[in-house]
Amino acid sequence: MTTETRYRIVIRCPKCGEKYILRGRQKAEGEYETGFKRCICGNEDDLVIEATAE
């Protein structure tokens, strides 16, 4: 049984100031999979993402 490391992902939108705290896993490409698509203001590209292992 293998356990993948889960990460606490904090996504901040510099346009509207909204902050999201999610949990996810790291993909092979180095990106994090959380299911997050876009901010409530419609911002999809200009996001600040911080990840820490749980």
mmCIF file of the N, C-alpha and C atoms, coordinates in Angstrom:
data_MODEL
# 
_entry.id   MODEL 
# 
loop_
_atom_site.group_PDB 
_atom_site.id 
_atom_site.type_symbol 
_atom_site.label_atom_id 
_atom_site.label_alt_id 
_atom_site.label_comp_id 
_atom_site.label_asym_id 
_atom_site.label_entity_id 
_atom_site.label_seq_id 
_atom_site.pdbx_PDB_ins_code 
_atom_site.Cartn_x 
_atom_site.Cartn_y 
_atom_site.Cartn_z 
_atom_site.occupancy 
_atom_site.B_iso_or_equiv 
_atom_site.pdbx_formal_charge 
_atom_site.auth_seq_id 
_atom_site.auth_comp_id 
_atom_site.auth_asym_id 
_atom_site.auth_atom_id 
_atom_site.pdbx_PDB_model_num 
ATOM 1   N N  . MET A 1 1  ? 0.844   -1.180 0.000   1.00 0.00 ? 1  MET A N  1 
ATOM 2   C CA . MET A 1 1  ? 0.000   0.000  0.000   1.00 0.00 ? 1  MET A CA 1 
ATOM 3   C C  . MET A 1 1  ? 0.892   1.247  0.000   1.00 0.00 ? 1  MET A C  1 
ATOM 4   N N  . THR A 1 2  ? 0.715   2.107  -0.987  1.00 0.00 ? 2  THR A N  1 
ATOM 5   C CA . THR A 1 2  ? 1.491   3.336  -1.052  1.00 0.00 ? 2  THR A CA 1 
ATOM 6   C C  . THR A 1 2  ? 0.606   4.513  -0.675  1.00 0.00 ? 2  THR A C  1 
ATOM 7   N N  . THR A 1 3  ? 1.182   5.452  0.019   1.00 0.00 ? 3  THR A N  1 
ATOM 8   C CA . THR A 1 3  ? 0.436   6.646  0.391   1.00 0.00 ? 3  THR A CA 1 
ATOM 9   C C  . THR A 1 3  ? 1.091   7.849  -0.269  1.00 0.00 ? 3  THR A C  1 
ATOM 10  N N  . GLU A 1 4  ? 0.303   8.586  -1.000  1.00 0.00 ? 4  GLU A N  1 
ATOM 11  C CA . GLU A 1 4  ? 0.810   9.803  -1.617  1.00 0.00 ? 4  GLU A CA 1 
ATOM 12  C C  . GLU A 1 4  ? 0.741   10.918 -0.593  1.00 0.00 ? 4  GLU A C  1 
ATOM 13  N N  . THR A 1 5  ? 1.692   11.803 -0.646  1.00 0.00 ? 5  THR A N  1 
ATOM 14  C CA . THR A 1 5  ? 1.712   12.928 0.282   1.00 0.00 ? 5  THR A CA 1 
ATOM 15  C C  . THR A 1 5  ? 0.622   13.909 -0.094  1.00 0.00 ? 5  THR A C  1 
ATOM 16  N N  . ARG A 1 6  ? -0.179  14.268 0.889   1.00 0.00 ? 6  ARG A N  1 
ATOM 17  C CA . ARG A 1 6  ? -1.196  15.301 0.677   1.00 0.00 ? 6  ARG A CA 1 
ATOM 18  C C  . ARG A 1 6  ? -0.595  16.646 1.039   1.00 0.00 ? 6  ARG A C  1 
ATOM 19  N N  . TYR A 1 7  ? -1.062  17.669 0.346   1.00 0.00 ? 7  TYR A N  1 
ATOM 20  C CA . TYR A 1 7  ? -0.552  19.014 0.566   1.00 0.00 ? 7  TYR A CA 1 
ATOM 21  C C  . TYR A 1 7  ? -1.687  19.948 0.942   1.00 0.00 ? 7  TYR A C  1 
ATOM 22  N N  . ARG A 1 8  ? -1.363  20.915 1.777   1.00 0.00 ? 8  ARG A N  1 
ATOM 23  C CA . ARG A 1 8  ? -2.285  22.008 2.094   1.00 0.00 ? 8  ARG A CA 1 
ATOM 24  C C  . ARG A 1 8  ? -1.943  23.113 1.111   1.00 0.00 ? 8  ARG A C  1 
ATOM 25  N N  . ILE A 1 9  ? -2.885  23.447 0.249   1.00 0.00 ? 9  ILE A N  1 
ATOM 26  C CA . ILE A 1 9  ? -2.662  24.417 -0.811  1.00 0.00 ? 9  ILE A CA 1 
ATOM 27  C C  . ILE A 1 9  ? -3.396  25.704 -0.456  1.00 0.00 ? 9  ILE A C  1 
ATOM 28  N N  . VAL A 1 10 ? -2.672  26.813 -0.457  1.00 0.00 ? 10 VAL A N  1 
ATOM 29  C CA . VAL A 1 10 ? -3.274  28.119 -0.235  1.00 0.00 ? 10 VAL A CA 1 
ATOM 30  C C  . VAL A 1 10 ? -3.185  28.877 -1.551  1.00 0.00 ? 10 VAL A C  1 
ATOM 31  N N  . ILE A 1 11 ? -4.347  29.257 -2.080  1.00 0.00 ? 11 ILE A N  1 
ATOM 32  C CA . ILE A 1 11 ? -4.412  29.987 -3.341  1.00 0.00 ? 11 ILE A CA 1 
ATOM 33  C C  . ILE A 1 11 ? -4.919  31.386 -3.035  1.00 0.00 ? 11 ILE A C  1 
ATOM 34  N N  . ARG A 1 12 ? -4.154  32.394 -3.455  1.00 0.00 ? 12 ARG A N  1 
ATOM 35  C CA . ARG A 1 12 ? -4.543  33.789 -3.241  1.00 0.00 ? 12 ARG A CA 1 
ATOM 36  C C  . ARG A 1 12 ? -4.716  34.471 -4.589  1.00 0.00 ? 12 ARG A C  1 
ATOM 37  N N  . CYS A 1 13 ? -5.742  35.298 -4.692  1.00 0.00 ? 13 CYS A N  1 
ATOM 38  C CA . CYS A 1 13 ? -5.993  36.068 -5.902  1.00 0.00 ? 13 CYS A CA 1 
ATOM 39  C C  . CYS A 1 13 ? -5.562  37.512 -5.644  1.00 0.00 ? 13 CYS A C  1 
ATOM 40  N N  . PRO A 1 14 ? -4.536  37.994 -6.355  1.00 0.00 ? 14 PRO A N  1 
ATOM 41  C CA . PRO A 1 14 ? -4.091  39.369 -6.139  1.00 0.00 ? 14 PRO A CA 1 
ATOM 42  C C  . PRO A 1 14 ? -5.063  40.408 -6.699  1.00 0.00 ? 14 PRO A C  1 
ATOM 43  N N  . LYS A 1 15 ? -5.969  40.006 -7.575  1.00 0.00 ? 15 LYS A N  1 
ATOM 44  C CA . LYS A 1 15 ? -6.908  40.961 -8.173  1.00 0.00 ? 15 LYS A CA 1 
ATOM 45  C C  . LYS A 1 15 ? -8.004  41.363 -7.192  1.00 0.00 ? 15 LYS A C  1 
ATOM 46  N N  . CYS A 1 16 ? -8.584  40.379 -6.483  1.00 0.00 ? 16 CYS A N  1 
ATOM 47  C CA . CYS A 1 16 ? -9.697  40.702 -5.581  1.00 0.00 ? 16 CYS A CA 1 
ATOM 48  C C  . CYS A 1 16 ? -9.369  40.452 -4.114  1.00 0.00 ? 16 CYS A C  1 
ATOM 49  N N  . GLY A 1 17 ? -8.246  39.769 -3.828  1.00 0.00 ? 17 GLY A N  1 
ATOM 50  C CA . GLY A 1 17 ? -7.844  39.521 -2.453  1.00 0.00 ? 17 GLY A CA 1 
ATOM 51  C C  . GLY A 1 17 ? -8.442  38.271 -1.831  1.00 0.00 ? 17 GLY A C  1 
ATOM 52  N N  . GLU A 1 18 ? -9.181  37.493 -2.588  1.00 0.00 ? 18 GLU A N  1 
ATOM 53  C CA . GLU A 1 18 ? -9.796  36.264 -2.069  1.00 0.00 ? 18 GLU A CA 1 
ATOM 54  C C  . GLU A 1 18 ? -8.717  35.225 -1.773  1.00 0.00 ? 18 GLU A C  1 
ATOM 55  N N  . LYS A 1 19 ? -8.944  34.394 -0.747  1.00 0.00 ? 19 LYS A N  1 
ATOM 56  C CA . LYS A 1 19 ? -7.997  33.353 -0.344  1.00 0.00 ? 19 LYS A CA 1 
ATOM 57  C C  . LYS A 1 19 ? -8.745  32.036 -0.224  1.00 0.00 ? 19 LYS A C  1 
ATOM 58  N N  . TYR A 1 20 ? -8.175  30.981 -0.782  1.00 0.00 ? 20 TYR A N  1 
ATOM 59  C CA . TYR A 1 20 ? -8.762  29.641 -0.740  1.00 0.00 ? 20 TYR A CA 1 
ATOM 60  C C  . TYR A 1 20 ? -7.759  28.701 -0.084  1.00 0.00 ? 20 TYR A C  1 
ATOM 61  N N  . ILE A 1 21 ? -8.236  27.854 0.817   1.00 0.00 ? 21 ILE A N  1 
ATOM 62  C CA . ILE A 1 21 ? -7.397  26.835 1.448   1.00 0.00 ? 21 ILE A CA 1 
ATOM 63  C C  . ILE A 1 21 ? -7.967  25.479 1.048   1.00 0.00 ? 21 ILE A C  1 
ATOM 64  N N  . LEU A 1 22 ? -7.157  24.698 0.343   1.00 0.00 ? 22 LEU A N  1 
ATOM 65  C CA . LEU A 1 22 ? -7.605  23.418 -0.196  1.00 0.00 ? 22 LEU A CA 1 
ATOM 66  C C  . LEU A 1 22 ? -6.588  22.338 0.147   1.00 0.00 ? 22 LEU A C  1 
ATOM 67  N N  . ARG A 1 23 ? -6.955  21.097 -0.091  1.00 0.00 ? 23 ARG A N  1 
ATOM 68  C CA . ARG A 1 23 ? -6.043  19.979 0.054   1.00 0.00 ? 23 ARG A CA 1 
ATOM 69  C C  . ARG A 1 23 ? -5.927  19.294 -1.294  1.00 0.00 ? 23 ARG A C  1 
ATOM 70  N N  . GLY A 1 24 ? -4.716  18.830 -1.593  1.00 0.00 ? 24 GLY A N  1 
ATOM 71  C CA . GLY A 1 24 ? -4.522  18.185 -2.879  1.00 0.00 ? 24 GLY A CA 1 
ATOM 72  C C  . GLY A 1 24 ? -3.271  17.338 -2.905  1.00 0.00 ? 24 GLY A C  1 
ATOM 73  N N  . ARG A 1 25 ? -3.015  16.783 -4.054  1.00 0.00 ? 25 ARG A N  1 
ATOM 74  C CA . ARG A 1 25 ? -1.847  15.931 -4.271  1.00 0.00 ? 25 ARG A CA 1 
ATOM 75  C C  . ARG A 1 25 ? -1.038  16.495 -5.429  1.00 0.00 ? 25 ARG A C  1 
ATOM 76  N N  . GLN A 1 26 ? 0.258   16.203 -5.408  1.00 0.00 ? 26 GLN A N  1 
ATOM 77  C CA . GLN A 1 26 ? 1.136   16.694 -6.459  1.00 0.00 ? 26 GLN A CA 1 
ATOM 78  C C  . GLN A 1 26 ? 1.139   15.714 -7.620  1.00 0.00 ? 26 GLN A C  1 
ATOM 79  N N  . LYS A 1 27 ? 1.003   16.244 -8.836  1.00 0.00 ? 27 LYS A N  1 
ATOM 80  C CA . LYS A 1 27 ? 1.051   15.426 -10.042 1.00 0.00 ? 27 LYS A CA 1 
ATOM 81  C C  . LYS A 1 27 ? 2.511   15.190 -10.430 1.00 0.00 ? 27 LYS A C  1 
ATOM 82  N N  . ALA A 1 28 ? 2.718   14.304 -11.375 1.00 0.00 ? 28 ALA A N  1 
ATOM 83  C CA . ALA A 1 28 ? 4.061   13.989 -11.847 1.00 0.00 ? 28 ALA A CA 1 
ATOM 84  C C  . ALA A 1 28 ? 4.735   15.200 -12.495 1.00 0.00 ? 28 ALA A C  1 
ATOM 85  N N  . GLU A 1 29 ? 3.935   16.098 -13.089 1.00 0.00 ? 29 GLU A N  1 
ATOM 86  C CA . GLU A 1 29 ? 4.485   17.285 -13.753 1.00 0.00 ? 29 GLU A CA 1 
ATOM 87  C C  . GLU A 1 29 ? 4.890   18.370 -12.761 1.00 0.00 ? 29 GLU A C  1 
ATOM 88  N N  . GLY A 1 30 ? 4.588   18.181 -11.469 1.00 0.00 ? 30 GLY A N  1 
ATOM 89  C CA . GLY A 1 30 ? 4.938   19.166 -10.464 1.00 0.00 ? 30 GLY A CA 1 
ATOM 90  C C  . GLY A 1 30 ? 3.791   20.083 -10.071 1.00 0.00 ? 30 GLY A C  1 
ATOM 91  N N  . GLU A 1 31 ? 2.674   20.013 -10.794 1.00 0.00 ? 31 GLU A N  1 
ATOM 92  C CA . GLU A 1 31 ? 1.502   20.812 -10.463 1.00 0.00 ? 31 GLU A CA 1 
ATOM 93  C C  . GLU A 1 31 ? 0.714   20.120 -9.352  1.00 0.00 ? 31 GLU A C  1 
ATOM 94  N N  . TYR A 1 32 ? -0.186  20.878 -8.732  1.00 0.00 ? 32 TYR A N  1 
ATOM 95  C CA . TYR A 1 32 ? -1.009  20.332 -7.652  1.00 0.00 ? 32 TYR A CA 1 
ATOM 96  C C  . TYR A 1 32 ? -2.442  20.165 -8.125  1.00 0.00 ? 32 TYR A C  1 
ATOM 97  N N  . GLU A 1 33 ? -3.032  19.025 -7.819  1.00 0.00 ? 33 GLU A N  1 
ATOM 98  C CA . GLU A 1 33 ? -4.414  18.745 -8.195  1.00 0.00 ? 33 GLU A CA 1 
ATOM 99  C C  . GLU A 1 33 ? -5.326  18.972 -6.999  1.00 0.00 ? 33 GLU A C  1 
ATOM 100 N N  . THR A 1 34 ? -6.171  19.995 -7.102  1.00 0.00 ? 34 THR A N  1 
ATOM 101 C CA . THR A 1 34 ? -7.110  20.307 -6.027  1.00 0.00 ? 34 THR A CA 1 
ATOM 102 C C  . THR A 1 34 ? -8.542  20.384 -6.528  1.00 0.00 ? 34 THR A C  1 
ATOM 103 N N  . GLY A 1 35 ? -8.706  20.503 -7.837  1.00 0.00 ? 35 GLY A N  1 
ATOM 104 C CA . GLY A 1 35 ? -10.036 20.701 -8.394  1.00 0.00 ? 35 GLY A CA 1 
ATOM 105 C C  . GLY A 1 35 ? -10.386 22.176 -8.553  1.00 0.00 ? 35 GLY A C  1 
ATOM 106 N N  . PHE A 1 36 ? -9.480  23.067 -8.135  1.00 0.00 ? 36 PHE A N  1 
ATOM 107 C CA . PHE A 1 36 ? -9.711  24.510 -8.238  1.00 0.00 ? 36 PHE A CA 1 
ATOM 108 C C  . PHE A 1 36 ? -9.611  24.926 -9.699  1.00 0.00 ? 36 PHE A C  1 
ATOM 109 N N  . LYS A 1 37 ? -10.590 25.706 -10.173 1.00 0.00 ? 37 LYS A N  1 
ATOM 110 C CA . LYS A 1 37 ? -10.597 26.148 -11.566 1.00 0.00 ? 37 LYS A CA 1 
ATOM 111 C C  . LYS A 1 37 ? -10.324 27.634 -11.703 1.00 0.00 ? 37 LYS A C  1 
ATOM 112 N N  . ARG A 1 38 ? -11.066 28.481 -10.951 1.00 0.00 ? 38 ARG A N  1 
ATOM 113 C CA . ARG A 1 38 ? -10.875 29.926 -11.040 1.00 0.00 ? 38 ARG A CA 1 
ATOM 114 C C  . ARG A 1 38 ? -11.464 30.613 -9.825  1.00 0.00 ? 38 ARG A C  1 
ATOM 115 N N  . CYS A 1 39 ? -11.016 31.841 -9.610  1.00 0.00 ? 39 CYS A N  1 
ATOM 116 C CA . CYS A 1 39 ? -11.484 32.660 -8.499  1.00 0.00 ? 39 CYS A CA 1 
ATOM 117 C C  . CYS A 1 39 ? -12.905 33.157 -8.785  1.00 0.00 ? 39 CYS A C  1 
ATOM 118 N N  . ILE A 1 40 ? -13.591 33.614 -7.759  1.00 0.00 ? 40 ILE A N  1 
ATOM 119 C CA . ILE A 1 40 ? -14.949 34.122 -7.945  1.00 0.00 ? 40 ILE A CA 1 
ATOM 120 C C  . ILE A 1 40 ? -14.985 35.383 -8.803  1.00 0.00 ? 40 ILE A C  1 
ATOM 121 N N  . CYS A 1 41 ? -13.851 36.085 -8.910  1.00 0.00 ? 41 CYS A N  1 
ATOM 122 C CA . CYS A 1 41 ? -13.798 37.282 -9.757  1.00 0.00 ? 41 CYS A CA 1 
ATOM 123 C C  . CYS A 1 41 ? -13.528 36.924 -11.220 1.00 0.00 ? 41 CYS A C  1 
ATOM 124 N N  . GLY A 1 42 ? -13.305 35.639 -11.514 1.00 0.00 ? 42 GLY A N  1 
ATOM 125 C CA . GLY A 1 42 ? -13.068 35.195 -12.882 1.00 0.00 ? 42 GLY A CA 1 
ATOM 126 C C  . GLY A 1 42 ? -11.600 35.008 -13.229 1.00 0.00 ? 42 GLY A C  1 
ATOM 127 N N  . ASN A 1 43 ? -10.714 35.313 -12.312 1.00 0.00 ? 43 ASN A N  1 
ATOM 128 C CA . ASN A 1 43 ? -9.281  35.186 -12.543 1.00 0.00 ? 43 ASN A CA 1 
ATOM 129 C C  . ASN A 1 43 ? -8.891  33.706 -12.597 1.00 0.00 ? 43 ASN A C  1 
ATOM 130 N N  . GLU A 1 44 ? -8.237  33.294 -13.692 1.00 0.00 ? 44 GLU A N  1 
ATOM 131 C CA . GLU A 1 44 ? -7.787  31.907 -13.835 1.00 0.00 ? 44 GLU A CA 1 
ATOM 132 C C  . GLU A 1 44 ? -6.272  31.775 -13.891 1.00 0.00 ? 44 GLU A C  1 
ATOM 133 N N  . ASP A 1 45 ? -5.570  32.854 -14.241 1.00 0.00 ? 45 ASP A N  1 
ATOM 134 C CA . ASP A 1 45 ? -4.149  32.746 -14.531 1.00 0.00 ? 45 ASP A CA 1 
ATOM 135 C C  . ASP A 1 45 ? -3.236  33.392 -13.503 1.00 0.00 ? 45 ASP A C  1 
ATOM 136 N N  . ASP A 1 46 ? -3.595  34.545 -12.991 1.00 0.00 ? 46 ASP A N  1 
ATOM 137 C CA . ASP A 1 46 ? -2.729  35.315 -12.100 1.00 0.00 ? 46 ASP A CA 1 
ATOM 138 C C  . ASP A 1 46 ? -3.048  34.971 -10.645 1.00 0.00 ? 46 ASP A C  1 
ATOM 139 N N  . LEU A 1 47 ? -2.611  33.778 -10.203 1.00 0.00 ? 47 LEU A N  1 
ATOM 140 C CA . LEU A 1 47 ? -2.891  33.311 -8.845  1.00 0.00 ? 47 LEU A CA 1 
ATOM 141 C C  . LEU A 1 47 ? -1.574  33.008 -8.127  1.00 0.00 ? 47 LEU A C  1 
ATOM 142 N N  . VAL A 1 48 ? -1.539  33.269 -6.831  1.00 0.00 ? 48 VAL A N  1 
ATOM 143 C CA . VAL A 1 48 ? -0.376  32.949 -6.015  1.00 0.00 ? 48 VAL A CA 1 
ATOM 144 C C  . VAL A 1 48 ? -0.684  31.647 -5.281  1.00 0.00 ? 48 VAL A C  1 
ATOM 145 N N  . ILE A 1 49 ? 0.137   30.617 -5.521  1.00 0.00 ? 49 ILE A N  1 
ATOM 146 C CA . ILE A 1 49 ? -0.122  29.297 -4.958  1.00 0.00 ? 49 ILE A CA 1 
ATOM 147 C C  . ILE A 1 49 ? 1.021   28.896 -4.043  1.00 0.00 ? 49 ILE A C  1 
ATOM 148 N N  . GLU A 1 50 ? 0.676   28.523 -2.801  1.00 0.00 ? 50 GLU A N  1 
ATOM 149 C CA . GLU A 1 50 ? 1.651   28.054 -1.813  1.00 0.00 ? 50 GLU A CA 1 
ATOM 150 C C  . GLU A 1 50 ? 1.233   26.664 -1.364  1.00 0.00 ? 50 GLU A C  1 
ATOM 151 N N  . ALA A 1 51 ? 2.197   25.756 -1.248  1.00 0.00 ? 51 ALA A N  1 
ATOM 152 C CA . ALA A 1 51 ? 1.893   24.390 -0.834  1.00 0.00 ? 51 ALA A CA 1 
ATOM 153 C C  . ALA A 1 51 ? 2.800   23.966 0.310   1.00 0.00 ? 51 ALA A C  1 
ATOM 154 N N  . THR A 1 52 ? 2.210   23.304 1.312   1.00 0.00 ? 52 THR A N  1 
ATOM 155 C CA . THR A 1 52 ? 2.977   22.719 2.402   1.00 0.00 ? 52 THR A CA 1 
ATOM 156 C C  . THR A 1 52 ? 2.475   21.297 2.622   1.00 0.00 ? 52 THR A C  1 
ATOM 157 N N  . ALA A 1 53 ? 3.390   20.394 2.896   1.00 0.00 ? 53 ALA A N  1 
ATOM 158 C CA . ALA A 1 53 ? 3.018   18.999 3.120   1.00 0.00 ? 53 ALA A CA 1 
ATOM 159 C C  . ALA A 1 53 ? 2.276   18.860 4.438   1.00 0.00 ? 53 ALA A C  1 
ATOM 160 N N  . GLU A 1 54 ? 1.310   17.953 4.456   1.00 0.00 ? 54 GLU A N  1 
ATOM 161 C CA . GLU A 1 54 ? 0.549   17.696 5.689   1.00 0.00 ? 54 GLU A CA 1 
ATOM 162 C C  . GLU A 1 54 ? 1.192   16.593 6.480   1.00 0.00 ? 54 GLU A C  1 
# 
